[in-house]
Each structure stands twice: as structure tokens, then as C-alpha cells.
Amino acid sequence: MRQTKKTKATKLKLIILIAMISITTGCATNSRHKGLALKIVKNNNVILKQIKKERSSKTISPIIKDSPELLRAEKRLLTAINAVIESNDSLKKEFKNKNKKEVRNVERR
């Protein structure tokens, strides 16, 4: 009987140890994922700003201004691009604010 209790206690300790390791590792790798997400958002913004610049070039704008349908579509496209850029910027701010909070929490310990 004692041997069974020891194995149950050992199993419990092993489960607790694995849980602690997974929690600690999960927290340690979390900032890496945020860094990758910030890079992706930054790259997306660069691409979107290049698209806006190309759409306003002298070769495309006269063609768009000739057709009212193209003009409406271009306005909708620019509105969508601006909305995505703004949402990416707010996402970057949110990530940066959380990173600062996490650093502060770590410093207090």
C-alpha cells in the first residue's frame, strides 16, 4: 500500500513540475511572438503606404478621374487602406503598452 501512495505522490509532483515548466516557458516565449507580430504589422503598413503612393501617381489618377465608377471605387479603396493602417497602428500601440507593463511587473519581482 505504501508503495502505491508513493507513486501517486510522485505522479502528482511530476504533474505539478510539468505544469510549472509549461507556464514558465509560455511566459518566456510570449514576447517573441509579440515581436514577430509587430514586425508583420510594420511590414504591412509599409506595403499599404506604398500602394497609396502608387495609386496617387500621375499615370493612374487621370484615368480614375475620367470615370465616376472608378472614382467611387478608388475612394472606397483608399478608405479601406486608411482603416487598415489605423488599425495596425492601434495594434502596435497596444502591443507596446503591454510590453511596458510586462517589463514593469518583472522589475518589481
N, C-alpha and C positions, 0 to 999 in steps of 0.2 A: 504494500500500500504506500509506503513512504516513497518508494521509487516512482510511482505514478504521480504523486504530488510534486516531486522534484521536476519531473518532465513537464508538468503543467506550468510550474513556476518558470522553468527555463523557456518554455514556449512563449509565455507572457512577456518575459524580459526581452526575448528576441523580437517579438512583435512591437513592443514599445521602442526598442532600439531602431528598428527599420522605419517606424513612423517618424521618429525624431530626425533620422538621417534624411528622409524624403522631404520633410518640412524645411529643414535647414538648406538642403540643396535647392529646393524650389525657390526659396527666397534669394539665394545667391545668384541664380541664373535669371531671375526676373528682370534685372536691369539690362542684361544683354539683349533681351527681346525688345525692350523699350528702345534701346539704342538702334536696333535694326529697324524698328517701326519708324523712328524719327528720320532715319536715312531715306527710307522709302517715301515718306511724306515729302521730304525736302526735294527728292528727285522728281516726284510727281508735280510739285509746284513749278519747278524749273521747266519741265516739259509743257505744262499748261501755259506758262507765261510766254514761251517760245511760240506756241500755237496762236496766242492772242496777237503777238507781234507780226507773225506771218499773215494772219487774217486782215490786218490793217495795212498791209503793204500796198503800194501804188498799182500793182498789177491786178490785184483781186478786188479792191474797193470800187473801181468804176463799173465793173461787171455786176457787182451786187447792187449798186445804186440804180442800175437800169431797170431791174425787175423788183416790183413791190413784194412778190412772194419770197424772193431771195433775201430781201432786206429784212422782212419779218423773221425768216429762219435764222439769219445772221444775228439778229438781236436776241433771239431765244438761245442761240448757241453761246453768245458772249455772256448772257445772264447765267447760264448753267456753268460755264467755265469759272466765272467770278464766284459763284456759290461754292464750287468745289474748292477753289483756292482759299476762300474764307474758312470753310470747314476744316481744311488741312491746317491752316494757321491756328485755329482754336484747338485742334487736336494736339499740335506741337506745344502750345502753351500749357495744356492740361498735363501732358507728359512731363514737361519741365517742372511744373509746380509739384507734381507727385514725387519726382526725383529729389527735389529740395527737401520735401517733408521726410522722405525716407532717410536722407543723409542726416537730418537733424535728429531723428529717432535713434539712429545708430550712434551718433556722437554722445547722446545722453547716457547710453549704457556704459 
